[in-house]
Amino acid sequence: MIRSIVFLASVFGLSITTSQAQINNAKTETIKVYGNCEMCEASIEKAATSKKISK
């Protein structure tokens, strides 16, 4: 009984630490885009405001 409680507590503790992970190699870059159509503008702005993207 005590083993299962300890196991569940450790699994719970590990799940909390992994859910708070952040992107460590995040950086901000400035780019210049040549174009002025509305469809392109919407696509570029959507891609630029996407969260948590890193390679």
NULUM-270779 format. One record per atom (N, C-alpha, C, O): residue in three letters; x, y, z. Coordinates in steps of 0.001 Angstrom, whole numbers, padded with zeros to 6 digits, always signed. Atoms other than C-alpha are relative to their C-alpha. Layout:
N
ALAXYZ
...
END
This chain:
55
MET+000829-001197+000000
MET+000000+000000+000000
MET+000871+001258+000000
MET+000623+002192-000762
ILE-000853-001188-000095
ILE+002722+002461+000935
ILE+000818+000162-001280
ILE+001111+001285-001692
ARG-000756-000076+001246
ARG+004671+001566-002228
ARG-000817+000683-001097
ARG-000295+001501-001855
SER+000835-000601+001040
SER+001753+002511-004438
SER-000212+001492+000250
SER-000290+002271-000700
ILE+000142-001427-000319
ILE+001306+005827-002627
ILE+001268+000756-000378
ILE+001196+001845-000947
VAL-001273-000638+000344
VAL+004997+006652-003037
VAL+000153+000070-001521
VAL+000600+001085-002057
PHE-000081+000021+001460
PHE+004863+005629-006704
PHE-000902+001066-000614
PHE-000471+001807-001498
LEU+000931-000996+000532
LEU+001802+007774-007396
LEU+000467+001421+000295
LEU+000312+002313-000539
ALA-000510-001327-000349
ALA+003343+010733-005582
ALA+001175+000377-000896
ALA+001283+001526-001323
SER-001141-000306+000861
SER+006541+010459-007627
SER-000442+000254-001442
SER+000102+001142-002099
VAL+000522-000235+001349
VAL+004615+010196-010915
VAL-000663+001371-000073
VAL-000487+002093-001054
PHE+000643-001313-000046
PHE+002566+013235-009936
PHE+001049+001110+000019
PHE+000907+002108-000688
GLY-001062-001000-000071
GLY+005716+015180-009051
GLY+000724+000169-001319
GLY+001035+001292-001716
LEU-000677-000080+001293
LEU+007390+014328-012348
LEU-000887+000631-001062
LEU-000394+001356-001927
SER+000893-000585+000998
SER+004325+015284-014357
SER-000108+001510+000167
SER-000293+002222-000820
ILE+000048-001450-000231
ILE+004278+018736-012758
ILE+001246+000666-000577
ILE+001145+001720-001206
THR-001228-000629+000487
THR+007920+019435-013618
THR+000083-000014-001515
THR+000611+000933-002099
THR-000063+000028+001461
THR+007568+018360-017252
THR-001049+000896-000634
THR-000853+001357-001758
SER+001028-000859+000581
SER+004400+020373-017793
SER+000404+001470+000032
SER-000210+002288-000653
GLN-000440-001385-000094
GLN+006252+023577-016896
GLN+001269+000252-000811
GLN+001942+001260-000598
ALA-001203-000152+000813
ALA+009057+023096-019434
ALA-000151+001188-000944
ALA-001243+001478-001433
GLN-000001-001153+000887
GLN+010020+026113-021512
GLN+001013-000228-001111
GLN+001865-001112-001022
ILE-000968+000077+001087
ILE+011897+026609-024748
ILE+001272+000694+000466
ILE+001262+001893+000747
ASN-001245-000561-000510
ASN+015510+027114-023690
ASN+000789+000753-001061
ASN+001531+001678-000730
ASN-000779-000646+001052
ASN+016936+028142-027056
ASN-000814+001029-000775
ASN-000564+001258-001959
ALA+000861-000983+000665
ALA+014296+030768-027838
ALA+000783+001282-000273
ALA+001561+001737+000565
LYS-000614-001282+000323
LYS+015481+033906-029611
LYS-000930+000767-000926
LYS-001786+000181-001589
THR+000833-000873+000821
THR+013890+036837-031397
THR+000790+000422-001227
THR+001952+000816-001130
GLU-000640-000428+001239
GLU+014680+037600-035004
GLU-000908+000974-000732
GLU-002132+000850-000685
THR+000736-000976+000796
THR+013634+040512-037204
THR+000244-000306-001472
THR+001384-000480-001903
ILE-000122+000279+001426
ILE+012919+039865-040864
ILE-000753+001056-000787
ILE-001650+001714-000260
LYS+000703-000927+000885
LYS+011831+042007-043795
LYS-000679-000826-001082
LYS-000051-001672-001718
VAL+000784+000739+000985
VAL+009086+040693-046063
VAL-000456+000973-001072
VAL-001057+002006-000778
TYR+000429-000819+001131
TYR+008495+042142-049513
TYR-001306-000571-000540
TYR-001345-001716-000988
GLY+001309+000429+000473
GLY+004847+041909-050486
GLY-001062+000852+000664
GLY-000839+001407+001740
ASN+001020-000859-000577
ASN+001611+043724-049884
ASN-001418-000517-000200
ASN-002363+000250-000014
CYS+001371+000487+000158
CYS-001373+041452-050612
CYS-000571-000383+001370
CYS+000181-000730+002281
GLU+000658+000249-001286
GLU-003899+040882-047812
GLU+000127-001457+000436
GLU+000295-001736+001623
MET-000089+001411-000348
MET-003763+037087-047978
MET+001396-000332+000537
MET+001527-001059+001521
CYS-001369+000239-000460
CYS+000029+037043-047623
CYS+000218+000624+001374
CYS+000853+000021+002239
GLU-000151-000694-001276
GLU-000116+039539-044777
GLU-000613-000813+001136
GLU-000016-000932+002206
ALA+000654+000808-001029
ALA-002565+037362-042835
ALA+000805-001257+000303
ALA+000933-001638+001467
SER-000797+001217-000203
SER-000422+034242-043349
SER+001267+000294+000780
SER+001628-000448+001693
ILE-001255-000359-000660
ILE+002769+035969-042268
ILE-000251+000385+001450
ILE+000502-000028+002332
GLU+000294-000398-001372
GLU+001186+037530-039181
GLU-000401-001198+000852
GLU-000050-001263+002030
LYS+000382+001201-000739
LYS-000323+034191-038168
LYS+001238-000821+000352
LYS+001353-001318+001473
ALA-001227+000754-000255
ALA+003061+032471-038499
ALA+000883+000713+001014
ALA+001548+000067+001823
ALA-000859-000764-000901
ALA+004814+035260-036624
ALA-000499-000021+001434
ALA+000298+000106+002364
THR+000534-000030-001357
THR+002486+035113-033637
THR-000242-001385+000580
THR-000837-001505+001651
SER+000142+001358-000535
SER+002549+031322-033205
SER+000867-000146+001242
SER+001985+000367+001285
LYS-000700+000156-001272
LYS+003611+030328-029693
LYS+000792-001303+000036
LYS+000430-002295-000596
LYS-000808+001181-000331
LYS+006287+027880-028578
LYS+000483-000763-001223
LYS+000307-001978-001310
ILE-000568+000648+001174
ILE+007937+027168-031905
ILE+001514+000127+000092
ILE+002052+001222+000256
SER-001451+000004-000057
SER+011560+026179-031861
SER+000521-001184-000789
SER-000121-002234-000832
LYS-000621+001109+000733
LYS+013850+024044-034002
LYS+001396-000217+000511
LYS+002099-001105+000030
END
